[in-house]
Amino acid sequence: MKKILVFLALLGAALAWFAEDNWRQQSHPPVAIENLSADDQRLATAFANRLRNFAVHGQGVVTRILPDDTDGIAHQRFILRLGSGQTLLIAHNISIAPRIDSLKKGDAVEFLGIYEWKPEGGVIHWTHRDPKGGHSPGWLKHNGRTYQ
């Protein structure tokens, strides 16, 4: 009886591990890096290597618009999905740069900013000019207009 219980416990653990691993693969399916744009390749590499403070350019499609972050400096926030399937949180400082008022789900957005690794895909910030001039300016482009 004890052997059966041990066997069932091991079987349950194996099934739980397989289900979690299968879910992980479905959430972020592997994409052959050679099939990606140069920008998506850089972002995939940044994500895989957990890079921080990494200047990047790219573009994606808005999948979700989040409420503004008003805790401290105000930021417009939204999620972009890249061609690779990777997702990025865009945190656009609206205390310095204009807000993208017409932004909606499904819109294409191009960006230049600083990448910070996060387990969900990463964050892009510094999508604006630096009033003090100590940082390279970033930007967002939406419907032919540049926001910085």
Summary of the structure (lengths in Angstrom):
residues: 148
radius of gyration: 19.7
end to end distance: 68.7
largest distance: 72.7
contacts: 403
relative contact order: 0.15
helix: 27%
strand: 34%
